[in-house]
Amino acid sequence: MSKTIANLTLPVVVQEIEKVLGIYTDHPYQKAFSISELRQKLIVYVLSRTSNNYAVIEEGESIINQNVTCCLEQHS
């Protein structure tokens, strides 16, 4: 089976950004980051300033099966 390297931090960062932006529903931040390009830049900005965790994923295995709670604990 083939293996790939998966960034375990990315889903956590995306989830946290979604949660924070959800708080600002009527705020200009919500409108600005609804633009895909700006949202991607925000994700890249956050990822470049955090330590990232990676795992080797076997073909057919989901990243959801990996333990991503380590990422949350490190950045809390």
PyRosetta script that sets phi, psi and omega in degrees:
from pyrosetta import init, pose_from_sequence

init()
pose = pose_from_sequence("MSKTIANLTLPVVVQEIEKVLGIYTDHPYQKAFSISELRQKLIVYVLSRTSNNYAVIEEGESIINQNVTCCLEQHS")
pose.set_psi(1, 146.2)
pose.set_omega(1, 178.1)
pose.set_phi(2, -86.6)
pose.set_psi(2, 156.0)
pose.set_omega(2, -178.4)
pose.set_phi(3, -126.2)
pose.set_psi(3, 149.8)
pose.set_omega(3, 175.1)
pose.set_phi(4, -131.5)
pose.set_psi(4, 161.7)
pose.set_omega(4, 177.4)
pose.set_phi(5, -97.9)
pose.set_psi(5, 129.2)
pose.set_omega(5, -178.7)
pose.set_phi(6, -117.2)
pose.set_psi(6, 138.4)
pose.set_omega(6, 175.9)
pose.set_phi(7, -83.9)
pose.set_psi(7, 113.4)
pose.set_omega(7, -178.8)
pose.set_phi(8, -80.1)
pose.set_psi(8, -17.1)
pose.set_omega(8, -178.2)
pose.set_phi(9, -79.2)
pose.set_psi(9, -33.0)
pose.set_omega(9, -176.1)
pose.set_phi(10, -54.4)
pose.set_psi(10, -50.9)
pose.set_omega(10, -179.7)
pose.set_phi(11, -61.6)
pose.set_psi(11, -33.6)
pose.set_omega(11, 179.5)
pose.set_phi(12, -68.6)
pose.set_psi(12, -43.7)
pose.set_omega(12, 179.4)
pose.set_phi(13, -62.7)
pose.set_psi(13, -45.9)
pose.set_omega(13, 179.6)
pose.set_phi(14, -61.0)
pose.set_psi(14, -43.4)
pose.set_omega(14, 179.4)
pose.set_phi(15, -61.7)
pose.set_psi(15, -44.1)
pose.set_omega(15, -179.2)
pose.set_phi(16, -67.6)
pose.set_psi(16, -39.7)
pose.set_omega(16, 177.7)
pose.set_phi(17, -63.0)
pose.set_psi(17, -44.0)
pose.set_omega(17, 178.4)
pose.set_phi(18, -59.8)
pose.set_psi(18, -41.7)
pose.set_omega(18, -179.0)
pose.set_phi(19, -65.2)
pose.set_psi(19, -45.7)
pose.set_omega(19, -179.2)
pose.set_phi(20, -66.7)
pose.set_psi(20, -44.6)
pose.set_omega(20, -179.8)
pose.set_phi(21, -67.1)
pose.set_psi(21, -25.7)
pose.set_omega(21, 176.6)
pose.set_phi(22, -65.4)
pose.set_psi(22, -25.3)
pose.set_omega(22, 178.5)
pose.set_phi(23, -70.2)
pose.set_psi(23, -32.4)
pose.set_omega(23, -175.7)
pose.set_phi(24, -98.0)
pose.set_psi(24, 53.0)
pose.set_omega(24, -173.5)
pose.set_phi(25, -61.0)
pose.set_psi(25, -38.3)
pose.set_omega(25, -178.9)
pose.set_phi(26, -101.5)
pose.set_psi(26, 8.7)
pose.set_omega(26, -175.9)
pose.set_phi(27, -91.6)
pose.set_psi(27, 153.1)
pose.set_omega(27, 179.1)
pose.set_phi(28, -58.8)
pose.set_psi(28, -25.7)
pose.set_omega(28, 178.7)
pose.set_phi(29, -60.0)
pose.set_psi(29, -41.2)
pose.set_omega(29, -179.6)
pose.set_phi(30, -60.2)
pose.set_psi(30, -44.4)
pose.set_omega(30, 179.4)
pose.set_phi(31, -67.4)
pose.set_psi(31, -43.4)
pose.set_omega(31, -178.1)
pose.set_phi(32, -62.7)
pose.set_psi(32, -46.7)
pose.set_omega(32, -176.5)
pose.set_phi(33, -84.7)
pose.set_psi(33, 2.5)
pose.set_omega(33, 170.1)
pose.set_phi(34, -77.3)
pose.set_psi(34, -15.7)
pose.set_omega(34, 174.3)
pose.set_phi(35, -76.6)
pose.set_psi(35, 121.1)
pose.set_omega(35, -173.3)
pose.set_phi(36, -53.1)
pose.set_psi(36, -45.3)
pose.set_omega(36, -177.2)
pose.set_phi(37, -62.3)
pose.set_psi(37, -42.4)
pose.set_omega(37, 179.7)
pose.set_phi(38, -68.7)
pose.set_psi(38, -37.9)
pose.set_omega(38, 178.0)
pose.set_phi(39, -63.7)
pose.set_psi(39, -41.9)
pose.set_omega(39, 178.0)
pose.set_phi(40, -63.1)
pose.set_psi(40, -39.0)
pose.set_omega(40, 177.7)
pose.set_phi(41, -64.8)
pose.set_psi(41, -37.6)
pose.set_omega(41, 176.8)
pose.set_phi(42, -64.3)
pose.set_psi(42, -43.7)
pose.set_omega(42, 179.1)
pose.set_phi(43, -62.1)
pose.set_psi(43, -44.5)
pose.set_omega(43, 178.6)
pose.set_phi(44, -62.7)
pose.set_psi(44, -41.7)
pose.set_omega(44, 179.2)
pose.set_phi(45, -59.2)
pose.set_psi(45, -47.5)
pose.set_omega(45, -178.7)
pose.set_phi(46, -66.9)
pose.set_psi(46, -44.9)
pose.set_omega(46, -179.3)
pose.set_phi(47, -62.6)
pose.set_psi(47, -33.9)
pose.set_omega(47, -179.0)
pose.set_phi(48, -72.8)
pose.set_psi(48, -13.2)
pose.set_omega(48, -178.3)
pose.set_phi(49, -112.0)
pose.set_psi(49, 10.4)
pose.set_omega(49, 177.8)
pose.set_phi(50, -125.9)
pose.set_psi(50, 159.6)
pose.set_omega(50, 173.3)
pose.set_phi(51, -81.1)
pose.set_psi(51, 132.7)
pose.set_omega(51, -177.1)
pose.set_phi(52, -100.4)
pose.set_psi(52, 146.9)
pose.set_omega(52, 176.1)
pose.set_phi(53, -113.5)
pose.set_psi(53, 139.0)
pose.set_omega(53, -178.1)
pose.set_phi(54, -126.1)
pose.set_psi(54, 155.6)
pose.set_omega(54, 175.8)
pose.set_phi(55, -141.5)
pose.set_psi(55, 153.1)
pose.set_omega(55, 174.1)
pose.set_phi(56, -88.7)
pose.set_psi(56, 124.7)
pose.set_omega(56, -177.2)
pose.set_phi(57, -112.1)
pose.set_psi(57, 129.2)
pose.set_omega(57, 176.4)
pose.set_phi(58, -77.0)
pose.set_psi(58, 153.2)
pose.set_omega(58, 179.6)
pose.set_phi(59, -55.2)
pose.set_psi(59, 129.8)
pose.set_omega(59, 179.7)
pose.set_phi(60, 89.6)
pose.set_psi(60, -12.4)
pose.set_omega(60, 178.6)
pose.set_phi(61, -85.9)
pose.set_psi(61, 142.0)
pose.set_omega(61, -178.6)
pose.set_phi(62, -91.7)
pose.set_psi(62, 146.2)
pose.set_omega(62, 176.0)
pose.set_phi(63, -65.3)
pose.set_psi(63, -24.2)
pose.set_omega(63, 179.3)
pose.set_phi(64, -63.1)
pose.set_psi(64, -27.8)
pose.set_omega(64, 179.5)
pose.set_phi(65, -71.3)
pose.set_psi(65, -15.6)
pose.set_omega(65, -178.4)
pose.set_phi(66, -79.4)
pose.set_psi(66, 157.3)
pose.set_omega(66, -179.4)
pose.set_phi(67, -85.0)
pose.set_psi(67, 101.5)
pose.set_omega(67, -179.5)
pose.set_phi(68, -98.4)
pose.set_psi(68, 1.1)
pose.set_omega(68, 179.2)
pose.set_phi(69, -65.9)
pose.set_psi(69, -24.1)
pose.set_omega(69, 177.8)
pose.set_phi(70, -60.5)
pose.set_psi(70, -37.7)
pose.set_omega(70, 179.4)
pose.set_phi(71, -64.0)
pose.set_psi(71, -43.8)
pose.set_omega(71, -179.3)
pose.set_phi(72, -65.4)
pose.set_psi(72, -41.5)
pose.set_omega(72, -178.9)
pose.set_phi(73, -65.8)
pose.set_psi(73, -38.0)
pose.set_omega(73, -178.1)
pose.set_phi(74, -69.3)
pose.set_psi(74, -30.2)
pose.set_omega(74, -173.2)
pose.set_phi(75, -105.6)
pose.set_psi(75, 7.5)
pose.set_omega(75, 179.0)
pose.set_phi(76, -80.5)
pose.dump_pdb("model.pdb")
